[in-house]
Amino acid sequence: MKTKLLILMAMTFSMVTFSQKNELKAAEKALKSGDAVSAKASLESISGMISGADERTQAQYHFVRGNVYSDLAKKGDASAFNEAVNSYKQVLSIEEKSGKAKYTAETNQMLTGITSDLINGAVEDNNNKKFKEAAEKLYMGYQLSPKDTIYLYYAASSAVNGRHYEEALAYYEELKNLGYNGSTMVYKATNVETGEVEEMNDKTQMDLMVKSKAYKDPIEERTPSKNSEIVMNVALIYTQLGQDDKALQAYQDAKASNPNDVNLILNEANLHYKLGDKDKFKSLMAQASEMAPDNPDLQYNIGVINMEQGNLPEARAAYSRAIEINPGYVNAQLNLSTTYVNEGNGLIDEMNTLGNSRADIARYEELKSQKDDLFREGATVLEAALKVNPDNQGILSQLKNIYGALGDNENFMRIKKLLGE
């Protein structure tokens, strides 16, 4: 009886093994013919018994499963990436323990391919404004290739773009813990034939190109660190999450290592304004201006922040300084004009509340005169801007609107003609 039982158990085991091998062959055949769905079904039919199979069969099962889900991922099932990666990792783990590496080399190749697919998919997702999906793919790409910390940086950026602040914060914190600063070496050389400076893939290529005499004047440059940008984004995220104390601490930490970064000072100033500390706001804005008095972009940013806070005289001073440094600074010219237009528009609300009494009519005329003067001031800024940028459509369009609001038909038609309307 005992002998019969052992024979029965052996037969049962043989039947199970036979079934596993059949389904694996069926899955491989279906996948080869392009039917990943049928291949997946074949694998699912034996998934419950695979843990009891020998190591070679387990490795084969997970390798085929990885291939199936990799194919599904390439065909648009983004969730399949994770399943493919997990299966391939199982292959590597099983074969490392057994000492038999039948599928290891091919598995590593597949994982490299998946990393490339993930990054390409993330680029497409970002282009389609699917930022959460892009961030997840980039993070998975980083996990598959930890040396490529740039993927983690881009994952954080995608999460920020999609306003997924909790996820972005986690990515940034991981970057900080890794000591990531984003600084890299860039290799360039001048093309002898064209005279253009071109970027090379690496130092080896640069040296070879220079040695060939087709290029000259090799340059090795280190790109700026992204430390301050990362810390600034962390602070901005804390602000978005309503954790202002943590945001202020993040700015302090950032300034300790980047004391000359004026953008950190500008953003900290904005936060102090939000918190009601106007004295600290003004102090930091003055500090930023002193640090880079001849930087038109900084002056422009100071103007933007003051404009957002309703500090129009300070905004005008900053925009005017930016234009003084760079007479062709279109955005500063447009915004300077806008400060006058916005102030003029602000008077319209009071004008609309006035009645028909003699006092109301007198007040109405007074406000209208003030409004028109402000509009004309805005037009004067843009007329000066036109001398430097005569074909700028933004300047012409805003100028047309101002003259239209003033009822100045002669200038309105002149600008329309310049616009080609």
KEKEDO-854057 format. One line per 10 residues: number of its first residue (from 1); for each residue x, y, z of C-alpha. Coordinates in pm, 1 decimal, padded with zeros to 6 digits. Example, Ala and Ser with C-alpha at 12.3 -4.5 7.8 and 13.67 -1.06 7.14 Angstrom:
1> 01230.0:-00450.0:00780.0; 01367.0:-00106.0:00714.0 .
***
This chain:
1> 00000.0:00000.0:00000.0; 00283.0:00232.9:00089.9; 00456.3:00156.0:-00237.3; 00137.8:00234.2:-00430.6; 00106.5:00567.6:-00247.8; 00463.8:00665.0:-00333.3; 00406.5:00570.8:-00696.5; 00085.4:00778.1:-00700.0; 00266.6:01078.6:-00549.6; 00546.3:01046.8:-00804.1 .
11> 00294.2:01030.4:-01085.8; 00113.0:01335.1:-00950.2; 00438.9:01527.8:-00925.9; 00529.4:01429.8:-01279.1; 00190.5:01543.2:-01404.0; 00229.6:01882.6:-01229.6; 00578.6:01927.4:-01372.4; 00452.4:01829.2:-01714.2; 00167.2:02079.3:-01685.6; 00407.2:02358.9:-01584.7 .
21> 00638.6:02290.5:-01875.4; 00345.5:02275.8:-02119.1; 00204.9:02608.4:-02000.6; 00549.0:02769.5:-02010.7; 00595.1:02649.5:-02368.4; 00246.2:02775.2:-02455.3; 00325.9:03114.4:-02301.0; 00654.5:03140.4:-02492.3; 00483.7:03044.1:-02817.3; 00200.1:03293.0:-02766.4 .
31> 00444.3:03570.8:-02679.9; 00655.4:03491.4:-02986.3; 00345.8:03526.8:-03203.9; 00267.2:03865.1:-03043.5; -00021.0:03745.3:-02823.1; 00094.5:03863.5:-02480.3; -00257.9:03833.5:-02337.3; -00276.3:03459.1:-02407.9; 00078.2:03418.9:-02278.3; -00024.3:03592.3:-01955.7 .
41> -00325.4:03357.4:-01921.6; -00100.2:03050.3:-01959.6; 00129.2:03175.8:-01686.7; -00157.9:03259.7:-01452.9; -00284.8:02901.5:-01481.6; 00032.2:02769.3:-01314.5; 00117.5:03063.2:-01087.9; -00018.6:02885.1:-00780.2; 00213.2:02585.0:-00815.5; 00534.4:02753.4:-00931.0 .
51> 00670.8:02799.8:-00578.5; 00699.1:02421.7:-00547.7; 00887.0:02380.7:-00875.4; 01262.2:02334.2:-00906.3; 01483.0:02643.4:-00927.3; 01539.7:02611.5:-01301.4; 01164.5:02603.9:-01369.9; 01104.4:02895.6:-01132.6; 01370.4:03099.9:-01308.4; 01220.9:03016.1:-01647.7 .
61> 00870.6:03105.0:-01526.4; 00974.4:03446.8:-01394.6; 01185.0:03517.2:-01704.3; 00892.1:03442.4:-01935.1; 00659.8:03639.4:-01706.7; 00898.2:03935.9:-01718.3; 00900.3:03919.1:-02098.3; 00519.8:03903.5:-02110.0; 00469.9:04207.9:-01886.5; 00750.7:04395.1:-02062.7 .
71> 00563.7:04341.0:-02389.4; 00236.1:04456.1:-02232.3; 00409.6:04767.7:-02099.3; 00544.2:04852.4:-02443.0; 00189.9:04820.7:-02579.0; 00057.2:05084.1:-02341.4; -00011.2:04913.3:-02007.3; 00197.8:05134.9:-01779.9; 00116.7:04923.8:-01472.4; 00290.1:04626.9:-01638.3 .
81> 00633.5:04786.7:-01596.4; 00634.6:04711.5:-01225.4; 00530.1:04348.5:-01277.2; 00801.4:04299.6:-01539.6; 01068.8:04444.7:-01313.7; 00960.4:04231.9:-01016.6; 00970.3:03916.0:-01226.6; 01314.9:03992.2:-01367.1; 01444.2:04059.8:-01016.4; 01309.2:03718.3:-00912.6 .
91> 01511.0:03559.9:-01193.8; 01831.2:03726.0:-01073.8; 01764.5:03628.9:-00712.7; 01687.1:03264.0:-00794.1; 01986.9:03217.5:-01020.3; 02222.4:03392.2:-00779.4; 02120.6:03149.4:-00502.9; 02137.5:02841.6:-00725.8; 02465.0:02938.5:-00891.1; 02316.2:02865.0:-01231.0 .
101> 02291.8:03171.9:-01453.0; 02095.9:03052.4:-01755.1; 01875.6:03362.7:-01781.1; 02083.3:03620.8:-01588.8; 02260.4:03787.9:-01880.8; 01945.2:03815.0:-02088.7; 01750.5:03938.4:-01785.9; 01999.9:04218.4:-01726.1; 01965.3:04318.5:-02091.6; 01587.9:04324.6:-02057.6 .
111> 01611.7:04539.4:-01743.5; 01834.2:04785.9:-01931.3; 01575.6:04796.9:-02208.0; 01295.9:04855.6:-01957.9; 01490.7:05146.2:-01807.3; 01512.3:05302.2:-02152.1; 01139.9:05237.3:-02214.3; 01051.3:05395.8:-01879.2; 01249.3:05712.1:-01952.0; 01106.0:05742.5:-02303.8 .
121> 00757.3:05683.5:-02164.0; 00815.1:05951.3:-01899.5; 00917.5:06202.3:-02167.4; 00596.1:06128.8:-02355.4; 00388.7:06154.2:-02035.9; 00543.2:06491.6:-01954.0; 00466.3:06614.9:-02304.8; 00104.4:06506.4:-02251.4; 00096.8:06672.6:-01906.8; 00058.7:06332.7:-01734.3 .
131> 00303.6:06439.2:-01467.3; 00219.9:06182.4:-01200.0; 00272.6:05892.9:-01441.9; 00594.7:06053.5:-01565.7; 00727.4:06091.2:-01211.2; 00649.8:05728.9:-01128.2; 00827.4:05602.4:-01439.7; 01130.0:05820.0:-01377.6; 01151.1:05701.0:-01018.9; 01130.1:05338.8:-01131.1 .
141> 01402.5:05412.8:-01385.9; 01618.0:05548.2:-01103.1; 01552.1:05237.5:-00893.8; 01663.8:05016.6:-01182.8; 01972.5:05230.5:-01240.7; 02064.2:05396.0:-00906.3; 02379.5:05550.2:-01053.9; 02154.9:05767.6:-01274.0; 02041.6:06000.9:-00996.2; 01934.8:06248.5:-01262.8 .
151> 01623.4:06032.0:-01309.9; 01530.1:06094.1:-00945.7; 01581.6:06466.8:-00997.3; 01354.9:06463.4:-01302.2; 01097.4:06256.4:-01110.5; 01081.4:06531.9:-00849.3; 01048.3:06798.3:-01119.1; 00761.9:06610.3:-01287.4; 00582.8:06571.9:-00954.9; 00616.3:06946.9:-00891.1 .
161> 00481.2:07026.4:-01238.2; 00177.8:06810.6:-01163.4; 00138.9:06966.5:-00815.2; 00189.1:06628.9:-00651.6; 00377.3:06794.1:-00370.0; 00395.6:06507.5:-00122.3; 00559.3:06281.4:-00382.7; 00791.9:06560.2:-00496.4; 00898.6:06626.2:-00138.9; 00985.0:06258.2:-00088.1 .
171> 01196.7:06258.1:-00404.7; 01376.9:06578.2:-00306.9; 01447.0:06448.5:00042.4; 01595.6:06134.0:-00109.9; 01816.1:06351.6:-00333.5; 01934.0:06549.9:-00031.3; 02012.8:06230.5:00159.1; 02217.0:06106.8:-00137.6; 02416.1:06430.4:-00138.8; 02307.0:06494.1:-00497.5 .
181> 02399.7:06832.6:-00639.4; 02341.8:06777.5:-01011.9; 02678.7:06920.9:-01108.7; 02836.9:06741.9:-01404.7; 03137.3:06782.5:-01630.7; 03068.8:06905.6:-01983.0; 03322.1:06854.5:-02260.2; 03333.8:07085.8:-02562.7; 03557.9:07162.2:-02857.2; 03548.6:07395.7:-03156.6 .
191> 03469.5:07246.3:-03496.1; 03756.1:07364.8:-03719.2; 03541.4:07365.1:-04033.4; 03235.8:07551.1:-03895.7; 03392.1:07744.6:-03610.2; 03105.9:07627.6:-03384.6; 03165.8:07505.5:-03030.3; 03013.8:07157.2:-02996.7; 02944.0:06944.4:-02690.4; 03096.0:06596.1:-02676.1 .
201> 02964.2:06281.9:-02507.2; 03265.1:06248.7:-02278.7; 03632.4:06337.2:-02235.2; 03747.0:06040.5:-02443.4; 03547.9:06158.6:-02745.0; 03668.2:06515.5:-02698.3; 04032.4:06406.1:-02685.4; 03988.8:06189.0:-02995.0; 03823.8:06468.8:-03191.4; 04097.7:06715.5:-03099.0 .
211> 04364.7:06457.5:-03183.1; 04205.9:06411.4:-03527.6; 04265.0:06784.3:-03592.7; 03896.3:06823.2:-03689.5; 03840.5:07004.0:-03358.0; 04046.3:07241.5:-03148.6; 04036.5:07437.6:-02821.0; 03901.4:07165.9:-02587.8; 03700.3:07293.6:-02291.5; 03608.6:07113.3:-01968.6 .
221> 03333.5:07286.9:-01769.8; 03147.0:07190.7:-01457.0; 02777.7:07279.0:-01464.1; 02640.5:07473.0:-01165.7; 02518.6:07280.4:-00862.4; 02144.0:07227.4:-00830.1; 02160.9:07230.2:-00449.8; 02000.3:07570.2:-00405.8; 01730.4:07488.7:-00660.3; 01644.3:07166.0:-00476.8 .
231> 01630.6:07331.6:-00135.4; 01431.3:07621.7:-00279.0; 01179.3:07379.2:-00429.2; 01154.7:07198.4:-00095.7; 01080.2:07530.6:00073.4; 00819.8:07620.2:-00190.2; 00654.0:07280.8:-00141.8; 00639.8:07331.8:00234.8; 00477.8:07669.3:00164.6; 00220.2:07505.5:-00064.4 .
241> 00148.0:07249.7:00208.5; 00099.9:07526.6:00465.3; 00412.4:07427.6:00660.7; 00567.5:07774.0:00669.4; 00802.3:07706.4:00962.5; 00964.9:07422.4:00771.2; 00983.5:07641.2:00461.1; 01167.8:07917.1:00651.9; 01407.6:07660.8:00798.2; 01473.4:07521.6:00450.3 .
251> 01567.1:07871.4:00330.1; 01801.0:07916.7:00625.2; 01968.7:07582.8:00552.4; 02002.2:07673.4:00185.5; 02151.9:08015.5:00255.4; 02405.8:07861.9:00491.8; 02559.0:07672.9:00198.8; 02462.8:07920.5:-00076.8; 02487.1:08268.0:00083.1; 02520.2:08446.5:-00252.8 .
261> 02215.7:08295.3:-00422.6; 01984.5:08592.7:-00470.2; 01693.4:08373.5:-00583.1; 01685.5:08213.2:-00238.5; 01665.1:08558.6:-00082.6; 01385.5:08665.2:-00318.7; 01175.8:08358.8:-00241.8; 01233.2:08390.8:00130.9; 01128.1:08754.0:00105.6; 00806.0:08651.6:-00066.1 .
271> 00730.5:08405.0:00213.5; 00788.1:08670.6:00481.5; 00544.3:08897.2:00297.9; 00287.4:08618.1:00298.6; 00339.4:08576.5:00672.8; 00278.4:08948.6:00725.4; 00638.7:09045.9:00806.9; 00668.3:09338.6:00566.3; 00978.3:09479.5:00734.6; 01166.4:09153.7:00677.2 .
281> 01033.0:09146.8:00322.1; 01171.7:09493.5:00244.8; 01501.5:09413.4:00414.2; 01555.6:09099.5:00207.6; 01452.7:09270.5:-00116.0; 01703.4:09548.4:-00050.2; 01969.4:09287.9:00027.2; 01903.7:09108.0:-00301.1; 01921.4:09433.3:-00496.4; 02253.4:09527.6:-00334.6 .
291> 02399.9:09185.0:-00413.6; 02341.2:09219.3:-00787.7; 02259.7:09580.2:-00875.9; 02353.1:09535.1:-01241.8; 02163.1:09211.8:-01302.2; 01854.9:09299.0:-01512.6; 01687.9:08962.3:-01446.7; 01717.8:09011.1:-01072.0; 01572.0:09361.3:-01095.6; 01291.6:09222.3:-01309.7 .
301> 01216.3:08951.5:-01050.3; 01216.1:09210.8:-00774.4; 00964.3:09402.7:-00982.9; 00746.6:09095.0:-01028.9; 00738.3:09015.6:-00657.6; 00659.3:09375.8:-00562.6; 00393.1:09391.2:-00833.3; 00230.6:09073.2:-00700.5; 00229.4:09223.2:-00351.9; 00074.2:09549.5:-00477.7 .
311> 00385.2:09757.5:-00407.2; 00362.5:09953.2:-00732.7; 00623.5:10226.8:-00666.9; 00883.2:09961.8:-00573.5; 00783.8:09749.5:-00873.5; 00822.0:10046.0:-01109.5; 01162.3:10130.7:-00967.7; 01284.0:09774.0:-01020.7; 01141.9:09745.3:-01373.9; 01291.1:10082.5:-01465.4 .
321> 01630.5:09969.5:-01334.4; 01606.7:09648.3:-01540.5; 01529.9:09854.8:-01853.5; 01812.9:10094.3:-01773.3; 02055.1:09799.6:-01762.4; 01900.0:09630.9:-02066.6; 01705.6:09875.9:-02287.7; 01559.1:09588.5:-02489.6; 01408.4:09404.0:-02190.4; 01058.0:09349.9:-02333.8 .
331> 00900.8:09177.1:-02032.6; 01016.0:09455.5:-01801.3; 00874.5:09715.3:-02041.7; 00540.0:09534.8:-02065.1; 00514.2:09491.9:-01688.7; 00613.1:09851.3:-01618.0; 00336.6:09965.3:-01849.6; 00096.4:09722.0:-01684.7; 00156.9:09874.0:-01339.3; 00009.2:10201.7:-01468.2 .
341> -00277.7:10032.9:-01651.8; -00367.1:09824.1:-01347.2; -00364.2:10128.8:-01121.3; -00588.1:10307.9:-01371.3; -00825.9:10012.9:-01386.4; -00844.1:10018.1:-01007.8; -01007.1:10362.4:-01026.3; -01286.6:10234.9:-01249.4; -01447.7:10044.9:-00961.6; -01500.1:10367.9:-00766.7 .
351> -01616.9:10548.9:-01082.2; -01886.2:10286.8:-01132.8; -02026.6:10343.2:-00781.5; -02086.6:10714.9:-00830.4; -02431.7:10861.0:-00885.5; -02561.2:11168.3:-01070.4; -02521.4:11435.5:-00805.1; -02303.1:11737.9:-00877.4; -02042.4:11610.1:-00629.0; -02046.3:11260.1:-00781.0 .
361> -02009.1:11397.0:-01131.9; -01715.2:11612.7:-01023.1; -01553.1:11311.8:-00852.9; -01614.3:11101.0:-01161.3; -01436.7:11351.3:-01386.0; -01147.5:11373.5:-01140.4; -01105.3:10994.1:-01132.8; -01138.8:10968.0:-01510.8; -00863.6:11224.3:-01556.3; -00639.3:11029.6:-01317.8 .
371> -00718.4:10703.4:-01497.2; -00643.1:10850.7:-01838.5; -00315.6:10997.7:-01711.6; -00211.2:10655.1:-01583.5; -00306.8:10493.3:-01913.9; -00104.8:10756.1:-02103.9; 00191.3:10687.2:-01876.2; 00161.9:10318.9:-01964.5; 00149.1:10411.0:-02333.8; 00457.2:10631.4:-02299.7 .
381> 00654.9:10336.0:-02160.8; 00555.4:10122.4:-02457.4; 00617.8:10391.2:-02717.7; 00975.4:10412.4:-02583.0; 00996.6:10033.2:-02595.0; 00889.5:10035.2:-02961.2; 01199.7:10233.1:-03053.7; 01412.0:09939.8:-02937.3; 01174.2:09660.7:-03042.4; 00967.5:09807.6:-03330.1 .
391> 00815.2:09475.9:-03441.0; 00734.2:09321.6:-03104.2; 00377.7:09193.2:-03120.8; 00328.3:09195.8:-02743.4; 00419.8:09561.7:-02714.1; 00204.7:09657.5:-03012.7; -00098.2:09461.8:-02887.6; -00083.1:09613.4:-02538.7; -00034.6:09959.5:-02683.7; -00336.3:09913.8:-02913.2 .
401> -00551.3:09814.5:-02613.2; -00442.7:10121.1:-02416.3; -00522.3:10360.8:-02700.4; -00854.3:10183.7:-02749.7; -00939.5:10233.5:-02381.5; -00839.8:10601.4:-02404.7; -01055.2:10652.3:-02712.7; -00746.1:10778.2:-02896.2; -00858.5:10668.9:-03243.3; -00563.4:10819.5:-03431.0 .
411> -00301.0:10624.5:-03235.4; -00527.6:10320.5:-03219.9; -00540.5:10303.4:-03600.3; -00164.9:10369.7:-03626.8; -00085.5:10070.7:-03407.0; -00339.5:09853.4:-03585.5; -00161.2:09928.1:-03909.0; 00172.8:09832.5:-03752.6; 00013.6:09504.8:-03643.5; -00096.9:09442.8:-04000.5 .
421> -00465.9:09444.2:-03904.8 .
***
